[in-house]
Amino acid sequence: MSNPSPVAKPSNPSNPKVFLDVEIGGERVGRIVLELFADVVPKTAENFRALSTGEKGIGQSTGKPLHFKGCPFHRIIKKFMIQCGDFSNQNGTGGESIYGEKFEDENFHYKHDKEGLLSMANAGPNTNGSQFFITTVPTAHLDGKHVVFGQVLKGYGIVKMLENVEVKDEKPAKMCVIAECGELNDRDEWISSPADGSGDTHPDFPEDSDVELNDVERITSIAENVKNIGNNFFKSQNWEMATKKYNKALRYVESCKDVTGDDNISKLNPIAVSCNLNIAACKLKVSDFRAAIDSCNEALEIDPSHTKALYRRAQGWQGLKDYEQALVIYTLLTRAGRRILKRLMNYHQMIKLSVVKFCESSRGLKSKKKRRRPYMPRCLPKFVCSF
């Protein structure tokens, strides 16, 4: 019978720890640190540890180095798992263990009952090789079929980033690879500060920080600090690094918003709006107009009448040569236009309320006549309706 997975991280301080440095689309995005449950599944843990260091040389059946370095994450399923470990064929059909082509299921001691668990991929009972997966949700249907042999200690934000990569038929649209990997002996090696010379000392992902995510004051301070570093990159016209810092500040803000109350969210929203607008400005500078519009939309979700967000969105539409959309927004940004915008928004809310009331009253009707759909005026600009 399987047991609940460990709550403690690490579950056993003497268990080996390994790291996977990940690249997405040729860009180094960060490090995943894993504990291997050598105290429960020593053979399976040793297989993964040795494949991380590459110390076993060339595989007998594949003729390839027994090493995860350069190995792609070949299969990603959102709200399920990310899969890797086929160092020979790189498509899910290959790989090899350090004991030979395959080895047996050691035991099913732990359940797949949470995110961030490391488990062996297989093709049926006793067919373990080198392929593995990391869960992004509990996956109870895998209990008793796949061997859980480790857990993510740090870098779960990288796992989520991989999970959200665009895919086609479960294959990532961008190359997602293990750029470097190995064994860790010192806790200080687990997660390093960004080495970009900016003075940013905070981990790239809030999950890897020692700060409590519900500490609004501390999170606000970190987000403001990172945003200001982004502003320095913006002033030096380093649009790429500026965007990275603004996105990082947003990650801290959003992680706090997920675990705090409405009163605190209102304190965090101004930072979120500012970062989204700064990202939009960066995207306009590099002519990525669609991304600029998307960032403006994020800001407008928080503050629907924000003048700068509307203006930059109009610039985005203009860049896409959708002059009709741009002109509508530019018109509404005049003093008279802002009054019109407020009326249109109120009118739009009245229409939505009327439709809801109509639908509620229609449920009690038993007429056999074909019901007509409620009238929906088409006079509102698309960008107003999108709120």
C-alpha positions as CSV (number, residue, x, y, z in Angstrom):
1,M,0.0,0.0,0.0
2,S,1.4,3.4,-1.0
3,N,2.0,6.1,1.6
4,P,1.4,9.9,1.5
5,S,4.4,11.7,0.0
6,P,6.7,13.6,2.4
7,V,5.7,17.0,3.6
8,A,9.1,18.1,4.8
9,K,11.6,19.5,2.3
10,P,14.0,17.7,2.3
11,S,12.3,14.7,3.8
12,N,15.7,13.3,4.8
13,P,18.8,15.6,5.0
14,S,21.1,12.7,4.1
15,N,19.3,12.1,0.8
16,P,21.2,13.2,-2.4
17,K,20.3,16.4,-4.1
18,V,20.7,17.1,-7.8
19,F,20.1,20.1,-10.0
20,L,18.8,20.6,-13.5
21,D,19.6,24.0,-15.2
22,V,16.9,24.6,-17.8
23,E,16.9,26.5,-21.1
24,I,13.7,27.4,-23.0
25,G,14.2,28.6,-26.6
26,G,17.9,29.0,-26.1
27,E,17.5,31.2,-23.0
28,R,18.7,30.0,-19.5
29,V,15.6,30.4,-17.3
30,G,16.8,28.9,-14.0
31,R,17.5,25.8,-11.8
32,I,15.4,23.0,-10.5
33,V,16.7,21.4,-7.3
34,L,15.6,17.8,-6.6
35,E,15.8,15.6,-3.5
36,L,16.2,11.9,-4.4
37,F,14.5,9.4,-2.0
38,A,17.5,7.2,-1.6
39,D,16.3,6.1,1.9
40,V,13.2,4.5,0.3
41,V,14.1,3.7,-3.3
42,P,17.9,3.5,-3.3
43,K,18.3,1.8,-6.7
44,T,16.0,4.2,-8.5
45,A,17.5,7.3,-6.8
46,E,21.1,6.1,-7.7
47,N,20.1,5.7,-11.3
48,F,18.9,9.3,-11.5
49,R,21.8,10.7,-9.5
50,A,24.4,9.0,-11.8
51,L,22.5,10.2,-14.9
52,S,22.7,13.7,-13.6
53,T,26.5,13.6,-13.1
54,G,27.2,11.6,-16.2
55,E,29.8,9.5,-14.3
56,K,28.8,6.1,-15.8
57,G,30.2,6.8,-19.3
58,I,28.6,5.3,-22.4
59,G,25.4,3.2,-22.4
60,Q,25.5,-0.4,-23.5
61,S,22.3,-0.4,-25.5
62,T,22.1,3.1,-26.8
63,G,25.8,3.8,-27.4
64,K,25.2,7.4,-26.0
65,P,26.5,9.1,-22.9
66,L,24.5,8.1,-19.8
67,H,23.9,11.8,-19.0
68,F,20.9,14.1,-18.9
69,K,22.9,17.1,-20.1
70,G,21.4,18.4,-23.4
71,C,18.3,16.2,-22.9
72,P,15.0,17.8,-23.9
73,F,11.7,17.9,-22.1
74,H,9.9,16.2,-25.0
75,R,6.4,15.9,-23.6
76,I,4.4,18.5,-21.6
77,I,0.8,18.2,-20.6
78,K,-0.7,21.2,-18.7
79,K,-2.2,20.4,-15.4
80,F,-0.5,17.0,-15.4
81,M,3.2,16.7,-15.8
82,I,6.5,17.5,-17.7
83,Q,8.5,14.6,-19.1
84,C,12.2,14.3,-19.9
85,G,15.1,11.8,-19.8
86,D,15.3,10.4,-23.4
87,F,18.9,11.3,-24.0
88,S,19.3,8.9,-27.0
89,N,16.3,9.5,-29.3
90,Q,15.0,12.7,-27.6
91,N,11.4,12.0,-28.5
92,G,10.2,9.6,-25.8
93,T,11.1,6.3,-27.5
94,G,14.7,5.9,-26.1
95,G,16.9,6.2,-23.1
96,E,18.7,3.7,-20.9
97,S,19.3,3.1,-17.2
98,I,22.8,2.8,-15.6
99,Y,21.9,-0.9,-15.0
100,G,21.2,-1.7,-18.6
101,E,18.3,-1.0,-20.9
102,K,15.6,-1.5,-18.3
103,F,15.2,-2.3,-14.6
104,E,12.4,-3.4,-12.3
105,D,9.9,-1.3,-10.3
106,E,11.7,-1.0,-6.9
107,N,8.5,-0.3,-4.9
108,F,5.5,2.0,-4.8
109,H,6.1,3.4,-1.3
110,Y,4.9,6.9,-2.1
111,K,1.7,8.2,-3.7
112,H,1.4,10.8,-6.5
113,D,-0.5,13.0,-4.2
114,K,0.9,16.5,-4.8
115,E,2.6,18.7,-7.3
116,G,6.4,18.7,-7.7
117,L,7.0,14.9,-7.3
118,L,9.6,13.1,-9.4
119,S,8.5,9.8,-10.8
120,M,9.7,7.2,-13.3
121,A,8.1,7.1,-16.8
122,N,7.7,3.6,-18.1
123,A,6.1,1.4,-20.8
124,G,4.5,-1.0,-18.3
125,P,5.6,-3.0,-15.3
126,N,9.4,-3.2,-14.7
127,T,10.4,-1.1,-17.7
128,N,12.2,1.7,-16.0
129,G,15.0,3.4,-18.0
130,S,16.1,7.0,-17.8
131,Q,12.8,8.8,-18.6
132,F,11.1,10.6,-15.7
133,F,8.4,13.2,-15.1
134,I,7.6,15.9,-12.6
135,T,4.0,16.2,-11.5
136,T,2.2,19.6,-11.6
137,V,-1.0,18.4,-9.9
138,P,-1.8,15.3,-7.8
139,T,-2.1,12.2,-10.1
140,A,-3.6,9.4,-8.1
141,H,-4.3,7.3,-11.2
142,L,-0.5,6.7,-11.4
143,D,-0.2,5.2,-7.9
144,G,1.0,1.6,-8.0
145,K,2.1,2.0,-11.6
146,H,5.0,4.5,-11.5
147,V,7.8,4.7,-8.9
148,V,7.9,8.1,-7.0
149,F,11.6,8.6,-6.2
150,G,12.0,12.3,-5.5
151,Q,10.6,15.8,-5.1
152,V,11.3,19.4,-6.1
153,L,13.0,21.3,-3.3
154,K,13.6,24.6,-5.2
155,G,12.8,25.9,-8.7
156,Y,9.2,24.9,-8.9
157,G,8.6,28.1,-10.7
158,I,10.8,26.7,-13.5
159,V,8.5,23.6,-13.6
160,K,5.5,25.9,-14.0
161,M,7.2,27.8,-16.7
162,L,7.9,24.6,-18.6
163,E,4.3,23.5,-18.0
164,N,3.0,26.6,-19.6
165,V,5.2,26.5,-22.7
166,E,3.1,26.4,-25.9
167,V,2.8,22.9,-27.2
168,K,1.5,21.0,-30.3
169,D,0.5,17.4,-29.7
170,E,2.2,17.5,-26.3
171,K,5.5,18.6,-27.9
172,P,6.9,22.0,-26.9
173,A,7.0,24.6,-29.6
174,K,10.3,25.8,-28.3
175,M,13.3,23.7,-27.4
176,C,13.2,23.0,-23.6
177,V,16.4,21.3,-22.5
178,I,18.6,20.5,-19.5
179,A,21.6,22.7,-20.2
180,E,23.6,21.6,-17.2
181,C,23.0,19.1,-14.4
182,G,24.8,17.4,-11.5
183,E,24.9,16.7,-7.8
184,L,24.7,19.3,-5.0
185,N,26.6,19.1,-1.8
186,D,26.2,22.6,-0.4
187,R,22.8,24.3,0.3
188,D,24.3,27.6,-0.9
189,E,24.4,26.1,-4.4
190,W,20.7,25.4,-4.5
191,I,19.4,28.7,-6.0
192,S,21.8,31.4,-7.0
193,S,21.0,35.1,-7.3
194,P,20.7,36.5,-10.8
195,A,24.2,37.1,-12.2
196,D,23.3,40.1,-14.4
197,G,25.3,42.8,-12.5
198,S,22.1,44.7,-11.7
199,G,22.2,44.4,-7.9
200,D,19.2,42.1,-7.9
201,T,19.6,39.7,-5.0
202,H,16.2,38.0,-5.1
203,P,15.5,34.6,-6.6
204,D,13.8,34.8,-9.9
205,F,10.7,32.9,-8.6
206,P,9.0,33.8,-5.3
207,E,8.5,30.1,-4.5
208,D,12.3,29.9,-4.1
209,S,12.5,32.9,-1.7
210,D,12.6,32.5,2.0
211,V,10.0,35.3,2.3
212,E,6.4,34.4,3.3
213,L,4.2,35.0,0.3
214,N,1.5,36.5,2.5
215,D,3.9,39.1,3.9
216,V,2.4,42.0,1.8
217,E,4.9,44.6,3.0
218,R,7.9,42.5,2.3
219,I,6.6,41.4,-1.1
220,T,5.7,45.0,-2.0
221,S,9.3,46.1,-1.1
222,I,10.8,43.3,-3.2
223,A,8.5,44.0,-6.2
224,E,9.3,47.7,-6.0
225,N,13.0,47.1,-5.8
226,V,13.0,44.7,-8.8
227,K,10.8,47.1,-10.8
228,N,13.2,50.0,-10.2
229,I,16.1,47.7,-11.4
230,G,13.9,47.2,-14.5
231,N,13.6,51.0,-14.8
232,N,17.4,51.3,-14.9
233,F,17.6,48.8,-17.7
234,F,14.8,50.7,-19.5
235,K,16.7,54.0,-19.2
236,S,19.7,52.3,-20.8
237,Q,17.4,51.0,-23.6
238,N,18.0,47.3,-22.6
239,W,14.4,46.4,-23.4
240,E,14.9,42.7,-22.9
241,M,16.4,42.9,-19.4
242,A,13.9,45.5,-18.4
243,T,11.0,43.3,-19.5
244,K,12.5,40.4,-17.5
245,K,12.7,42.5,-14.3
246,Y,9.1,43.8,-14.7
247,N,7.9,40.2,-15.2
248,K,9.8,39.1,-12.2
249,A,8.2,41.9,-10.1
250,L,4.8,40.8,-11.4
251,R,5.5,37.2,-10.3
252,Y,6.1,38.4,-6.7
253,V,2.9,40.5,-6.8
254,E,0.8,37.8,-8.2
255,S,2.1,35.1,-5.8
256,C,1.1,37.4,-2.9
257,K,-2.3,38.2,-4.4
258,D,-3.1,34.5,-4.6
259,V,-2.8,34.1,-0.8
260,T,-4.0,37.4,0.6
261,G,-7.3,39.3,1.0
262,D,-9.0,42.0,-1.0
263,D,-7.7,44.8,1.2
264,N,-4.1,43.8,0.5
265,I,-4.7,43.2,-3.2
266,S,-5.7,46.9,-3.5
267,K,-2.2,47.7,-2.2
268,L,-0.5,45.5,-4.7
269,N,-2.5,46.5,-7.8
270,P,-0.7,49.8,-8.5
271,I,2.6,47.9,-8.8
272,A,1.0,45.4,-11.1
273,V,-0.5,48.1,-13.3
274,S,2.9,49.9,-13.5
275,C,4.8,46.8,-14.4
276,N,2.3,45.8,-17.1
277,L,2.5,49.3,-18.6
278,N,6.3,49.3,-18.5
279,I,6.3,45.9,-20.3
280,A,4.0,47.4,-22.9
281,A,6.4,50.3,-23.4
282,C,9.3,47.8,-23.9
283,K,7.2,45.8,-26.4
284,L,6.4,48.9,-28.4
285,K,10.1,49.7,-28.6
286,V,10.8,46.4,-30.3
287,S,7.6,46.5,-32.4
288,D,6.0,43.5,-30.7
289,F,2.7,45.3,-30.9
290,R,0.4,42.3,-30.0
291,A,2.4,41.7,-26.8
292,A,2.1,45.4,-26.0
293,I,-1.7,45.2,-26.4
294,D,-1.8,42.1,-24.2
295,S,0.1,43.9,-21.4
296,C,-2.2,46.9,-21.6
297,N,-5.2,44.6,-21.3
298,E,-3.7,43.1,-18.1
299,A,-3.4,46.7,-16.7
300,L,-7.0,47.5,-17.9
301,E,-8.3,44.4,-16.1
302,I,-7.3,46.2,-12.9
303,D,-8.1,49.8,-13.9
304,P,-10.4,49.9,-16.9
305,S,-10.1,53.7,-17.5
306,H,-6.4,54.0,-17.0
307,T,-5.4,56.7,-19.5
308,K,-1.8,55.5,-20.1
309,A,-3.0,51.9,-20.6
310,L,-5.5,53.1,-23.2
311,Y,-3.0,55.3,-25.0
312,R,-0.4,52.5,-25.2
313,R,-3.0,50.1,-26.4
314,A,-3.9,52.6,-29.1
315,Q,-0.2,52.7,-30.1
316,G,-0.3,48.9,-30.3
317,W,-3.3,48.9,-32.6
318,Q,-1.7,51.6,-34.7
319,G,1.5,49.5,-35.0
320,L,-0.7,46.6,-36.2
321,K,-2.2,49.0,-38.8
322,D,-5.7,48.6,-37.2
323,Y,-6.3,52.3,-37.5
324,E,-10.1,52.1,-36.7
325,Q,-9.4,50.6,-33.2
326,A,-6.6,53.1,-32.6
327,L,-8.8,56.1,-33.6
328,V,-11.6,55.0,-31.3
329,I,-9.2,54.9,-28.4
330,Y,-7.5,58.2,-29.3
331,T,-10.9,59.9,-29.5
332,L,-11.9,58.6,-26.1
333,L,-8.7,60.0,-24.6
334,T,-9.8,63.6,-25.2
335,R,-11.7,65.3,-22.4
336,A,-15.0,64.8,-24.1
337,G,-14.0,61.3,-25.0
338,R,-13.4,60.3,-21.4
339,R,-16.9,61.4,-20.6
340,I,-18.2,59.3,-23.5
341,L,-16.1,56.3,-22.3
342,K,-17.7,56.5,-18.8
343,R,-21.2,56.7,-20.3
344,L,-20.5,53.8,-22.6
345,M,-19.2,51.7,-19.8
346,N,-22.3,52.4,-17.7
347,Y,-24.5,51.7,-20.7
348,H,-22.7,48.4,-21.3
349,Q,-23.2,47.4,-17.7
350,M,-26.9,48.2,-17.9
351,I,-27.2,46.1,-21.1
352,K,-25.5,43.1,-19.3
353,L,-27.8,43.5,-16.3
354,S,-30.9,43.7,-18.5
355,V,-29.9,40.5,-20.4
356,V,-29.3,38.6,-17.1
357,K,-32.8,39.7,-15.9
358,F,-34.4,38.7,-19.2
359,C,-32.7,35.3,-19.1
360,E,-33.8,34.7,-15.5
361,S,-37.4,35.6,-16.2
362,S,-37.3,33.4,-19.4
363,R,-36.6,30.3,-17.5
364,G,-40.1,30.2,-16.1
365,L,-41.8,30.5,-19.5
366,K,-43.3,27.3,-21.0
367,S,-44.2,28.7,-24.4
368,K,-43.7,26.2,-27.2
369,K,-42.8,29.1,-29.5
370,K,-39.2,29.4,-30.5
371,R,-37.6,31.9,-28.1
372,R,-35.8,34.8,-29.6
373,R,-32.3,35.7,-28.4
374,P,-32.2,39.0,-26.5
375,Y,-31.3,42.0,-28.5
376,M,-27.6,43.0,-28.0
377,P,-26.7,46.4,-29.5
378,R,-23.5,46.4,-31.6
379,C,-22.8,50.1,-31.2
380,L,-20.1,49.7,-28.6
381,P,-16.4,49.7,-29.7
382,K,-14.8,46.3,-29.3
383,F,-12.3,47.5,-26.8
384,V,-15.1,48.7,-24.4
385,C,-16.9,45.4,-24.7
386,S,-13.7,43.5,-23.9
387,F,-13.7,44.9,-20.3
